[in-house]
Amino acid sequence: SPLLDDSEFQPVSPVGPIDYLGDTLNPRCGFDDDPDYHFFVKRGSVNKLVMYYQGGGACWQNLTCGLPVCKDGADPVSDDPDNVTSGFGDLNNPDNPFRDWNVVFVTYCTCDLHFGDIDQSYPGFFPDVKVSHRGYQNSKVAEKFAREHFLNPELVFVTGSSAGGY
């Protein structure tokens, strides 16, 4: 992927509909006040790929979605992995085994452990809460990007934290 930056992460802001493996995907975040979805990519110097799934809690009913107790936005500035200085994000650490790898950082904003594929309304204590649980679609869009830009990697390491660890 010669057009991808190798010095810093770049945001990718996909807009649906996107056809992939027989599915029509419409990536978005979970709540209408911040529906735009973004993920990040960085080109490495070796033909290996890290797929990192960001964490951020989950919700499944009116109370947990109404508070909310999960990360509900994907921000191209505050979610930028260039702001991370530990783990796989510490690209200056010679002991970081991933510092030379290609990376797809799958942001989280759907409150569904990256698995949801439904628009849901939760009635209850709070006014009805509508959540677009689209983690499955967002993850598939990031996967499609990875398959198209990082061809035949020698190794793929899939990881994540919290909700992204599922």
N, CA, C and O of each residue as an XYZ file, in Angstrom:
664
protein
N       0.827     -1.195      0.000
C       0.000      0.000      0.000
C       0.865      1.249      0.000
O       0.990      1.920      1.025
N       1.452      1.560     -1.122
C       2.360      2.699     -1.174
C       1.682      4.040     -0.913
O       2.366      5.009     -0.583
N       0.370      4.127     -1.050
C      -0.304      5.399     -0.818
C      -0.631      5.645      0.649
O      -1.066      6.739      1.010
N      -0.428      4.644      1.494
C      -0.679      4.813      2.923
C       0.570      5.336      3.618
O       1.691      4.972      3.263
N       0.366      6.181      4.598
C       1.463      6.779      5.347
C       2.154      5.715      6.193
O       1.494      4.840      6.753
N       3.470      5.786      6.285
C       4.209      4.863      7.136
C       4.773      5.554      8.374
O       5.467      4.923      9.170
N       4.482      6.843      8.544
C       5.021      7.564      9.697
C       3.956      7.856     10.753
O       4.288      8.104     11.912
N       2.686      7.830     10.364
C       1.620      8.080     11.331
C       0.325      7.430     10.858
O       0.184      7.056      9.694
N      -0.613      7.306     11.791
C      -1.907      6.721     11.458
C      -2.744      7.709     10.662
O      -2.700      8.917     10.894
N      -3.502      7.173      9.725
C      -4.412      7.975      8.917
C      -5.838      7.547      9.228
O      -6.113      6.351      9.321
N      -6.758      8.508      9.392
C      -8.161      8.119      9.568
C      -8.775      7.708      8.230
O      -8.475      8.288      7.186
N      -9.622      6.715      8.286
C     -10.410      6.285      7.135
C     -11.863      6.469      7.540
O     -12.284      5.986      8.591
N     -12.628      7.166      6.711
C     -14.022      7.488      7.031
C     -14.946      6.887      5.978
O     -15.367      7.580      5.052
N     -15.263      5.601      6.114
C     -16.066      4.928      5.094
C     -17.528      5.369      5.141
O     -18.080      5.637      6.208
N     -18.129      5.436      3.976
C     -19.542      5.792      3.867
C     -20.226      4.698      3.041
O     -19.767      4.347      1.954
N     -21.312      4.173      3.567
C     -22.030      3.100      2.881
C     -23.002      3.632      1.861
O     -23.217      4.841      1.774
N     -23.579      2.765      1.106
C     -23.442      1.315      1.219
C     -22.141      0.803      0.597
O     -21.668      1.313     -0.419
N     -21.584     -0.217      1.240
C     -20.354     -0.861      0.806
C     -20.645     -2.352      0.665
O     -21.073     -2.992      1.626
N     -20.422     -2.900     -0.504
C     -20.648     -4.329     -0.726
C     -19.388     -5.103     -0.386
O     -18.289     -4.757     -0.820
N     -19.571     -6.174      0.411
C     -18.434     -7.008      0.798
C     -18.928     -8.400      1.159
O     -19.765     -8.565      2.046
N     -18.407     -9.382      0.472
C     -18.701    -10.794      0.729
C     -20.204    -11.070      0.828
O     -20.648    -11.812      1.704
N     -20.970    -10.477     -0.064
C     -22.409    -10.717     -0.100
C     -23.230     -9.866      0.839
O     -24.458     -9.957      0.834
N     -22.583     -9.036      1.650
C     -23.294     -8.138      2.569
C     -23.251     -6.721      2.032
O     -22.295     -6.331      1.362
N     -24.282     -5.956      2.325
C     -24.274     -4.520      2.066
C     -24.093     -3.848      3.412
O     -24.957     -3.941      4.283
N     -22.972     -3.174      3.579
C     -22.577     -2.606      4.870
C     -22.800     -1.100      4.877
O     -22.500     -0.407      3.905
N     -23.325     -0.614      5.981
C     -23.535      0.817      6.196
C     -22.893      1.189      7.526
O     -23.570      1.217      8.553
N     -21.591      1.475      7.516
C     -20.896      1.761      8.764
C     -21.405      3.038      9.409
O     -21.715      4.015      8.727
N     -21.486      3.015     10.733
C     -21.899      4.197     11.493
C     -21.671      3.931     12.969
O     -21.479      2.790     13.391
N     -21.695      5.003     13.744
C     -21.633      4.874     15.194
C     -23.044      4.693     15.742
O     -24.029      4.820     15.016
N     -23.121      4.397     17.020
C     -24.367      3.951     17.618
C     -25.439      4.977     17.855
O     -26.620      4.630     17.898
N     -25.065      6.246     18.012
C     -26.056      7.245     18.389
C     -26.134      8.343     17.336
O     -25.132      8.688     16.709
N     -27.327      8.887     17.150
C     -27.565      9.865     16.085
C     -26.818     11.179     16.268
O     -26.604     11.902     15.295
N     -26.413     11.508     17.510
C     -25.703     12.775     17.701
C     -24.267     12.715     17.181
O     -23.628     13.758     17.038
N     -23.747     11.529     16.896
C     -22.393     11.381     16.355
C     -22.321     10.096     15.523
O     -21.640      9.149     15.915
N     -23.019     10.052     14.373
C     -23.121      8.791     13.632
C     -21.916      8.434     12.764
O     -21.783      7.276     12.371
N     -21.036      9.380     12.451
C     -19.947      9.124     11.504
C     -18.925      8.154     12.081
O     -18.494      8.290     13.226
N     -18.546      7.175     11.271
C     -17.591      6.167     11.693
C     -16.230      6.421     11.053
O     -16.143      6.800      9.885
N     -15.178      6.209     11.825
C     -13.799      6.354     11.361
C     -12.974      5.224     11.971
O     -13.208      4.836     13.116
N     -12.026      4.701     11.229
C     -11.014      3.815     11.793
C      -9.665      4.310     11.290
O      -9.615      5.244     10.490
N      -8.584      3.710     11.736
C      -7.251      4.218     11.431
C      -6.360      3.127     10.845
O      -6.499      1.948     11.170
N      -5.439      3.548      9.970
C      -4.494      2.616      9.364
C      -3.103      3.247      9.327
O      -2.945      4.466      9.257
N      -2.113      2.377      9.376
C      -0.718      2.811      9.224
C       0.035      1.709      8.504
O      -0.079      0.530      8.837
N       0.797      2.115      7.522
C       1.621      1.166      6.770
C       2.907      0.900      7.530
O       3.543      1.822      8.040
N       3.279     -0.351      7.598
C       4.533     -0.741      8.231
C       5.601     -1.017      7.196
O       5.421     -0.759      6.006
N       6.716     -1.547      7.669
C       7.825     -1.852      6.759
C       8.001     -3.355      6.546
O       8.878     -3.776      5.792
N       7.171     -4.165      7.209
C       7.185     -5.613      7.003
C       5.784     -6.043      6.571
O       4.808     -5.336      6.821
N       5.692     -7.192      5.930
C       4.402     -7.674      5.427
C       3.670     -8.486      6.496
O       3.373     -9.666      6.313
N       3.388     -7.813      7.623
C       2.635     -8.400      8.732
C       1.576     -7.382      9.136
O       1.745     -6.181      8.927
N       0.483     -7.870      9.716
C      -0.657     -7.002      9.998
C      -1.190     -7.216     11.410
O      -1.398     -8.349     11.846
N      -1.408     -6.107     12.117
C      -2.114     -6.110     13.392
C      -3.509     -5.556     13.147
O      -3.660     -4.463     12.602
N      -4.528     -6.309     13.549
C      -5.911     -5.819     13.579
C      -6.230     -5.608     15.053
O      -6.383     -6.571     15.804
N      -6.330     -4.344     15.466
C      -6.580     -4.019     16.870
C      -7.998     -3.480     17.011
O      -8.373     -2.519     16.340
N      -8.794     -4.111     17.897
C     -10.176     -3.709     18.142
C     -10.256     -2.936     19.456
O      -9.996     -3.473     20.533
N     -10.620     -1.669     19.337
C     -10.700     -0.771     20.493
C     -11.823     -1.201     21.433
O     -12.860     -1.700     20.994
N     -11.606     -1.005     22.704
C     -12.622     -1.304     23.709
C     -13.455     -0.085     24.038
O     -13.247      0.995     23.485
N     -14.410     -0.270     24.952
C     -15.221      0.863     25.350
C     -16.560      0.523     25.958
O     -17.471      1.348     25.892
N     -16.734     -0.654     26.552
C     -17.980     -0.984     27.233
C     -19.071     -1.449     26.292
O     -18.853     -1.587     25.088
N     -20.249     -1.689     26.850
C     -21.382     -2.164     26.066
C     -22.685     -1.750     26.743
O     -22.706     -1.415     27.927
N     -23.768     -1.779     25.974
C     -25.093     -1.536     26.557
C     -26.095     -2.483     25.930
O     -25.923     -2.920     24.793
N     -27.151     -2.799     26.681
C     -28.104     -3.806     26.223
C     -29.520     -3.542     26.712
O     -30.396     -4.391     26.545
N     -29.760     -2.373     27.319
C     -31.089     -2.041     27.816
C     -31.178     -0.533     28.026
O     -30.193      0.181     27.836
N     -32.338     -0.054     28.413
C     -32.569      1.381     28.539
C     -31.595      2.037     29.510
O     -31.043      3.094     29.206
N     -31.378      1.437     30.654
C     -30.519      2.061     31.657
C     -29.070      2.145     31.190
O     -28.459      3.211     31.270
N     -28.510      1.035     30.703
C     -27.100      1.053     30.310
C     -26.875      1.868     29.034
O     -25.817      2.475     28.872
N     -27.847      1.888     28.134
C     -27.704      2.688     26.914
C     -28.063      4.150     27.160
O     -27.580      5.033     26.451
N     -28.897      4.410     28.148
C     -29.318      5.777     28.443
C     -28.285      6.578     29.197
O     -28.308      7.808     29.142
N     -27.374      5.921     29.904
C     -26.382      6.671     30.686
C     -25.326      7.363     29.829
O     -24.993      8.477     30.234
N     -24.765      6.935     28.773
C     -24.446      5.557     28.398
C     -23.191      5.091     29.115
O     -22.413      5.902     29.619
N     -23.002      3.791     29.158
C     -21.822      3.216     29.818
C     -20.813      2.704     28.792
O     -19.897      1.955     29.132
N     -20.987      3.107     27.551
C     -20.087      2.625     26.504
C     -19.617      3.794     25.643
O     -20.205      4.875     25.650
N     -18.560      3.549     24.918
C     -18.002      4.550     24.010
C     -18.941      4.686     22.820
O     -19.206      3.708     22.120
N     -19.443      5.892     22.588
C     -20.499      6.064     21.590
C     -20.109      6.946     20.411
O     -20.980      7.368     19.651
N     -18.826      7.234     20.239
C     -18.383      8.028     19.099
C     -17.015      7.572     18.620
O     -16.220      7.038     19.394
N     -16.751      7.786     17.350
C     -15.429      7.500     16.767
C     -14.894      8.827     16.258
O     -15.369      9.350     15.250
N     -13.921      9.360     16.946
C     -13.421     10.692     16.630
C     -12.094     10.600     15.898
O     -11.166      9.957     16.389
N     -11.983     11.239     14.716
C     -10.736     11.141     13.956
C      -9.554     11.854     14.610
O      -8.423     11.732     14.141
N      -9.804     12.597     15.688
C      -8.711     13.254     16.396
C      -8.422     12.546     17.718
O      -7.302     12.082     17.933
N      -9.412     12.456     18.607
C      -9.149     11.906     19.940
C      -8.902     10.396     19.937
O      -8.245      9.888     20.845
N      -9.406      9.674     18.950
C      -9.163      8.232     18.884
C      -7.884      7.879     18.138
O      -7.532      6.702     18.059
N      -7.192      8.845     17.600
C      -5.999      8.617     16.792
C      -4.945      7.839     17.581
O      -4.478      8.318     18.614
N      -4.562      6.646     17.113
C      -3.552      5.857     17.820
C      -2.184      6.532     17.889
O      -1.331      6.101     18.665
N      -1.954      7.580     17.098
C      -0.699      8.313     17.222
C      -0.570      8.951     18.602
O       0.532      9.303     19.023
N      -1.688      9.102     19.305
C      -1.669      9.683     20.650
C      -1.335      8.643     21.718
O      -1.199      8.988     22.892
N      -1.203      7.374     21.325
C      -0.898      6.295     22.264
C       0.610      6.123     22.338
O       1.280      6.054     21.308
N       1.139      6.054     23.530
C       2.595      5.938     23.686
C       2.993      4.671     24.433
O       4.080      4.599     25.007
N       2.116      3.676     24.424
C       2.444      2.403     25.074
C       1.899      1.269     24.216
O       1.125      1.495     23.285
N       2.313      0.050     24.540
C       1.846     -1.107     23.796
C       2.232     -1.037     22.335
O       3.320     -0.572     21.998
N       1.339     -1.501     21.458
C       1.651     -1.506     20.027
C       1.800     -0.099     19.482
O       2.408      0.091     18.429
N       1.251      0.907     20.187
C       1.323      2.287     19.737
C       2.657      2.968     19.987
O       2.903      4.054     19.463
N       3.521      2.347     20.780
C       4.836      2.926     21.060
C       5.794      2.523     19.947
O       6.556      1.565     20.079
N       5.741      3.264     18.862
C       6.504      2.897     17.669
C       7.992      3.213     17.788
O       8.776      2.804     16.931
N       8.391      3.928     18.825
C       9.808      4.236     19.026
C      10.497      3.245     19.947
O      11.708      3.329     20.155
N       9.735      2.304     20.503
C      10.302      1.335     21.434
C      10.879      0.158     20.644
O      10.127     -0.561     19.986
N      12.196     -0.051     20.696
C      12.800     -1.168     19.944
C      12.316     -2.535     20.432
O      12.457     -3.526     19.714
N      11.748     -2.607     21.641
C      11.225     -3.871     22.163
C       9.781     -4.135     21.739
O       9.238     -5.199     22.033
N       9.159     -3.188     21.057
C       7.788     -3.362     20.585
C       7.809     -4.299     19.374
O       8.320     -3.922     18.320
N       7.262     -5.513     19.507
C       7.331     -6.459     18.387
C       6.477     -6.036     17.184
O       6.617     -6.615     16.107
N       5.605     -5.049     17.343
C       4.701     -4.628     16.264
C       5.088     -3.292     15.635
O       4.362     -2.788     14.778
N       6.185     -2.726     16.030
C       6.509     -1.363     15.586
C       6.698     -1.243     14.075
O       6.535     -0.153     13.526
N       7.035     -2.328     13.397
C       7.239     -2.287     11.951
C       6.073     -2.883     11.169
O       6.130     -2.968      9.942
N       5.018     -3.295     11.865
C       3.887     -3.966     11.231
C       2.902     -2.956     10.649
O       2.850     -1.806     11.084
N       2.125     -3.394      9.665
C       0.951     -2.646      9.227
C      -0.092     -2.766     10.338
O      -0.186     -3.797     11.005
N      -0.873     -1.700     10.527
C      -1.872     -1.719     11.601
C      -3.202     -1.192     11.082
O      -3.260     -0.179     10.386
N      -4.270     -1.904     11.437
C      -5.630     -1.402     11.272
C      -6.201     -1.298     12.676
O      -6.360     -2.300     13.373
N      -6.506     -0.074     13.080
C      -7.055      0.210     14.411
C      -8.561      0.397     14.249
O      -9.015      1.435     13.767
N      -9.332     -0.612     14.653
C     -10.783     -0.617     14.474
C     -11.412      0.095     15.668
O     -11.509     -0.465     16.760
N     -11.837      1.337     15.445
C     -12.436      2.104     16.534
C     -13.780      1.514     16.919
O     -14.394      0.756     16.167
N     -14.216      1.885     18.111
C     -15.427      1.319     18.714
C     -16.382      2.435     19.077
O     -15.999      3.405     19.731
N     -17.623      2.297     18.652
C     -18.608      3.343     18.961
C     -20.040      2.832     18.875
O     -20.965      3.620     18.683
N     -20.236      1.521     19.015
C     -21.552      0.940     18.775
C     -22.125      0.189     19.975
O     -23.229     -0.349     19.893
N     -21.405      0.145     21.067
C     -21.885     -0.433     22.331
C     -22.299     -1.890     22.208
O     -23.221     -2.321     22.900
N     -21.638     -2.670     21.338
C     -22.086     -4.038     21.058
C     -20.942     -5.048     20.916
O     -21.131     -6.098     20.303
N     -19.785     -4.760     21.458
C     -18.631     -5.657     21.419
C     -18.152     -5.959     20.001
O     -17.583     -7.021     19.749
N     -18.382     -5.028     19.077
C     -18.014     -5.183     17.665
C     -18.817     -6.288     16.969
O     -18.413     -6.750     15.902
N     -19.943     -6.719     17.545
C     -20.718     -7.829     16.975
C     -22.116     -7.444     16.506
O     -22.734     -8.205     15.762
N     -22.631     -6.295     16.914
C     -24.029     -5.969     16.633
C     -24.318     -5.710     15.170
O     -23.448     -5.292     14.406
N     -25.555     -5.969     14.799
C     -25.983     -5.736     13.428
C     -27.486     -5.439     13.402
O     -28.237     -6.036     12.631
N     -27.913     -4.490     14.271
C     -29.329     -4.172     14.375
C     -29.500     -2.748     14.918
O     -28.685     -2.269     15.707
N     -30.558     -2.093     14.489
C     -30.982     -0.840     15.111
C     -32.004     -1.216     16.173
O     -32.990     -1.893     15.881
N     -31.768     -0.779     17.401
C     -32.588     -1.216     18.528
C     -33.095     -0.016     19.310
O     -32.357      0.945     19.530
N     -34.347     -0.070     19.728
C     -34.911      0.945     20.615
C     -35.136      0.297     21.974
O     -35.730     -0.776     22.078
N     -34.643      0.979     23.027
C     -34.751      0.448     24.380
C     -35.670      1.351     25.206
O     -35.251      2.439     25.602
N     -36.914      0.930     25.477
C     -37.805      1.719     26.335
C     -37.486      1.448     27.807
O     -36.860      0.444     28.147
N     -37.929      2.364     28.671
C     -37.725      2.127     30.100
C     -37.683      3.397     30.897
O     -38.411      4.347     30.606
N     -36.829      3.424     31.911
C     -36.722      4.532     32.853
C     -36.429      5.853     32.151
O     -37.111      6.851     32.381
N     -35.424      5.853     31.306
C     -35.103      7.033     30.511
C     -36.065      7.084     29.327
O     -36.727      6.089     29.031
N     -36.153      8.224     28.646
C     -36.897      8.211     27.385
C     -36.311      7.119     26.486
O     -35.147      6.751     26.643
N     -37.091      6.608     25.565
C     -36.604      5.543     24.678
C     -35.233      5.911     24.115
O     -35.008      7.034     23.666
N     -34.337      4.948     24.151
C     -32.982      5.141     23.655
C     -32.826      4.305     22.390
O     -33.019      3.090     22.419
N     -32.477      4.951     21.286
C     -32.258      4.248     20.022
C     -30.751      4.097     19.808
O     -30.001      5.073     19.859
N     -30.330      2.869     19.572
C     -28.916      2.584     19.350
C     -28.773      1.798     18.049
O     -29.478      0.816     17.820
N     -27.862      2.242     17.219
C     -27.510      1.497     16.013
C     -26.317      0.615     16.357
O     -25.166      1.041     16.269
N     -26.612     -0.616     16.750
C     -25.550     -1.576     17.044
C     -25.023     -2.084     15.702
O     -25.571     -3.027     15.130
N     -23.963     -1.456     15.207
C     -23.418     -1.782     13.886
C     -21.955     -2.217     13.956
O     -21.223     -2.085     12.975
N     -21.528     -2.727     15.094
C     -20.137     -3.147     15.232
C     -19.708     -4.178     14.214
O     -18.579     -4.138     13.724
N     -20.605     -5.114     13.885
C     -20.296     -6.128     12.876
C     -20.003     -5.458     11.541
O     -19.012     -5.777     10.883
N     -20.865     -4.533     11.144
C     -20.676     -3.859      9.861
C     -19.407     -3.016      9.861
O     -18.658     -3.025      8.884
N     -19.158     -2.288     10.946
C     -17.940     -1.477     11.023
C     -16.693     -2.361     10.949
O     -15.731     -2.028     10.257
N     -16.717     -3.483     11.664
C     -15.578     -4.402     11.655
C     -15.350     -4.989     10.268
O     -14.208     -5.128      9.830
N     -16.428     -5.331      9.580
C     -16.304     -5.891      8.236
C     -15.745     -4.855      7.255
O     -14.974     -5.203      6.361
N     -16.129     -3.593      7.418
C     -15.592     -2.537      6.548
C     -14.085     -2.388      6.771
O     -13.326     -2.230      5.815
N     -13.655     -2.439      8.037
C     -12.215     -2.363      8.331
C     -11.490     -3.589      7.784
O     -10.381     -3.473      7.263
N     -12.112     -4.762      7.899
C     -11.524     -5.986      7.350
C     -11.379     -5.877      5.830
O     -10.345     -6.250      5.276
N     -12.406     -5.371      5.165
C     -12.356     -5.197      3.711
C     -11.186     -4.294      3.322
O     -10.444     -4.593      2.387
N     -11.031     -3.191      4.047
C      -9.927     -2.277      3.786
C      -8.593     -3.012      3.944
O      -7.710     -2.897      3.094
N      -8.455     -3.762      5.033
C      -7.204     -4.477      5.292
C      -6.900     -5.473      4.168
O      -5.762     -5.564      3.707
N      -7.902     -6.204      3.737
C      -7.691     -7.199      2.679
C      -7.307     -6.550      1.350
O      -6.558     -7.132      0.565
N      -7.819     -5.349      1.101
C      -7.524     -4.667     -0.157
C      -6.200     -3.914     -0.143
O      -5.630     -3.653     -1.203
N      -5.704     -3.562      1.034
C      -4.498     -2.738      1.110
C      -3.266     -3.458      1.652
O      -2.144     -3.015      1.410
N      -3.452     -4.544      2.371
C      -2.324     -5.297      2.926
C      -2.431     -6.725      2.390
O      -2.982     -7.609      3.046
N      -1.906     -6.929      1.209
C      -2.108     -8.173      0.479
C      -1.209     -9.296      0.983
O      -0.009     -9.110      1.188
N      -1.806    -10.446      1.173
C      -1.078    -11.671      1.537
C      -0.061    -11.463      2.652
O       1.118    -11.769      2.472
N      -0.496    -10.945      3.808
C       0.474    -10.767      4.896
C       1.021    -12.108      5.370
O       0.319    -13.119      5.367
N       2.282    -12.096      5.775
C       2.916    -13.301      6.301
C       2.251    -13.742      7.596
O       2.182    -14.933      7.901
N       1.763    -12.763      8.355
C       1.184    -13.036      9.663
C       0.133    -11.977      9.965
O       0.317    -10.801      9.650
N      -0.973    -12.399     10.577
C      -2.003    -11.466     11.033
C      -2.195    -11.707     12.525
O      -2.439    -12.834     12.956
N      -2.083    -10.641     13.306
C      -2.275    -10.716     14.749
C      -3.529     -9.934     15.084
O      -3.572     -8.720     14.885
N      -4.557    -10.613     15.592
C      -5.828     -9.978     15.941
C      -5.876     -9.834     17.448
O      -5.697    -10.809     18.178
N      -6.118     -8.611     17.915
C      -6.133     -8.335     19.347
C      -7.069     -7.180     19.635
O      -7.617     -6.571     18.717
N      -7.252     -6.881     20.900
C      -8.083     -5.757     21.296
C      -8.104     -5.643     22.803
O      -7.484     -6.438     23.509
N      -8.821     -4.651     23.288
C      -8.935     -4.459     24.727
C     -10.402     -4.328     25.098
O     -11.209     -3.856     24.297
N     -10.746     -4.743     26.299
C     -12.105     -4.618     26.825
C     -13.111     -5.163     25.810
O     -13.020     -6.327     25.421
N     -14.064     -4.341     25.379
C     -15.061     -4.802     24.409
C     -14.408     -5.285     23.122
O     -14.946     -6.167     22.453
N     -13.272     -4.729     22.767
C     -12.555     -5.158     21.575
C     -11.846     -6.477     21.739
O     -11.410     -7.071     20.753
N     -11.721     -6.953     22.974
C     -11.093     -8.237     23.236
C     -11.992     -9.420     22.953
O     -11.527    -10.558     22.886
N     -13.283     -9.155     22.786
C     -14.216    -10.236     22.499
C     -14.102    -10.668     21.060
O     -14.815    -11.575     20.629
